[in-house]
């Protein structure tokens, strides 16, 4: 399966492995994610990003927010 979620997660993973910061933007805010953020979540035994039925989610407090749905990306994702 090669949904938008799989593509986005591959992009995010590659950027973080290259020591880049990933920026996830909605209409009202931008979230910056570094490998340090991912490590902090992993230390708490929770993934920061997770795929569920091909949809990508990002952790937010005790819940997760959807970043993709099917072949549609709901947010902007870039790396620098």
N, C-alpha and C positions, 0 to 999 in steps of 0.2 A: 504494500500500500504506500503510495507516494502523495499523501495529502499535503495541504498547506502547513499543517502542524509538523509533519515529518521534515519538510523543507526548512521551516523556521527553526526547529530544534537543531538541525544539522548546522545551519548558519550560526546560531548562537553558540553552540558547542565549539565550532571551529574558531570563532572570534575570541572566545574566552581562553581557549588553549593557546592562542597567539598573543595572550596578555593584553587584549584590547578590552575596552569598556563597551558594553552593549547598551543602547538607548532604546527604550520601549516607550512610544508616545501615543497618548490618547488625544482627544480634542481639548482636554483641559490641563494635562500634566505630562511630564516626561520622567521616567524612572531610569536611573542608571544602575547597571548591574555589572559587577566585577567578579572575578574568580573568588575573591574574598567573601562576597555575599553568598555564593554557592556553597563554599566551605562552611560558613556559619550555619546554614540550613542543614547541611549534611551532618554536622556535628550534633544537631538536634534530632537526627534520624528522620528527617523529612526532606524530600527533594524540592528545590526551588522551582524547577520546571518539571512538569509531568505530562505524559501523553495518555489520554483516555479516549478509546475508540477513534484514534486519529486526530483528535482535537488537542491542542496545546494549551496548558494552563500554567499560570505563575502563582506562586504562593503569596498570600496577603494575610498576615496575622495567622489566624487558625483556619482560614479557608483558602480557596483558590479562585482566581479570576480567569475567564476564558480569553485566550489570545487569538485562536483560530477556530473556525467552524467549517468543516468539510474542506472545500477548496478556496475558502475565503479567509483572508487575514483581517482581523478586526482592529488591529493597531499598526502603527508604524514601527519597524524594527530596523535599526542600523547599528553599525559598529565603528568606532574610531580609536 
